[in-house]
Amino acid sequence: MQNKRLGCLSGTGILTAIVTTLVIAGYAYARGGLLYNPGPLNAQSGAALGGVTSHAETGGDCKACHAAPWETETMADRCMNCHREVAGELQNADSLHGKMMNPVQDVACRSCHSEHRGADAPLTEMDEATFPHETIGYSLRGHRLTVTREPFTCADCHADDVSQFDLQTCDTCHRQIDSNFTVSHETSWGGDCLACHDGVDTYGANFDHNAFAFPLAGKHADVSCSDCHANARAIADMKSVSQDCASCHLSDDAHAGEFGADCASCHTPSDWKDATFDHSRSNFPLTGAHQQVECEQCHTNDQFTGTPTECVACHADPAFHLGQFGTDCAACHTTSAWKPATFNESHTFPLDHGEGGTVSCATCHPNNFTTYTCYGCHEHSESKIRSKHIEEGISDFQNCMECHPTGREHEGGDH
């Protein structure tokens, strides 16, 4: 039978392996372990994490960061053992680290945080092309090229420290693009650009105000932002602006507050003077024929407050009244129509004679309202009245109401 034993497991092979291993180990020992160390660890001090203030303080304990191939723990797990705050961010998909470490990105800690490059070497280096900049509240989608039409680099905005940003950078760049606009814009809104801007102009020229609670309709669409959002310095200030009409139009209120602050109950954004006023809200509701009267007939020269509500302000006392009925037109007339009129409560002579029924004014006042006659009604005639009164010994019978104040025949017996 042929012996098929592997040559590497022969005595010579095994002895060679042992000697080689001892030589390598001895060389590494003589060099202080440098053979297995790609370079010094970062020595920059920070907050104490995992019992050390820098990676260099691990004292060459590789397993503090590196897991053996047969262990279930990974290098990223050991990063999290010290960097607890980052471990917390990973549970929040909206955070910076949560966004970067999702399965789609498939980014490991060491993809951005390199080591063994020297005691003073930076611990963070990122590829600006893949870094999700929007997770820190500012997208680079609107900042692809510099003023000189060169692609932006991190150093263009952050210099030597990606964790720092000087707002003067915005001013410097945008003054080169349009100096006049930049100066005017900063005068209106201040210099804290990041308080409103997110890199994609969410609140820029293409902002759709109609998608919010106060759509811009009519002439409101032509108003500049600063007219309503005066002195706003952040998005919170923009959102806190009052939406009631009076906050902007109080100085235009010709009603002196008489109709409250809800301008929209009468006015529309299309035209301030195109108003529909519910007069029933005032102390002079419009009824009857008053509803057909044009506003200007009562409110001349755009004067609304203080307009008199007495009838005689519009309806002068007719000449045929001869000033006998005062100024309370409503005592006889209604707003439905000026005629017919009723005159009962103030009439000194009962129109029904106390027996019911009414008569027209002209029956008793054929010529004017200052004189009256009892002739021509019922069986009354001047000859009959004369004959009857003389029969009773009454010679003065022309002033009928002196003896008959209620119109009854027998009430004048005591006279």
Protein Blocks (a to p, Z undefined) as FASTA:
>chain_A
ZZfbdfklmmklmmmmmmmmmmmmmmmmmnnommmmgbdcdfbdcddeehiabfklnnop
aklmmccfkbmbdfklmmmmmmmmlmmmmmpmkbmklmmmpmklopafklmmcghibjkl
cfbdcdfklmcfklnopafklmmbcfkopacdfklmnomafkbccfklmmmmmmmmomml
mmmmmmmnojalmlmpgojommmmklcfklmmbdcehjllmpcfklmmgoiabfklmmmp
cfbfklmmmmmmmngomnojblmlmmcfkbmklccddfklmmbdcehjllmpcfklmmgg
hiaghpafbfklmmccdfklnomnojblmlmmcfkbmbdcddfklpmbdfklongpaddf
klmmmmbmmbccfehiajbcfklmmmmmmmnopablmbmmlmmmnopaklmmmZZ
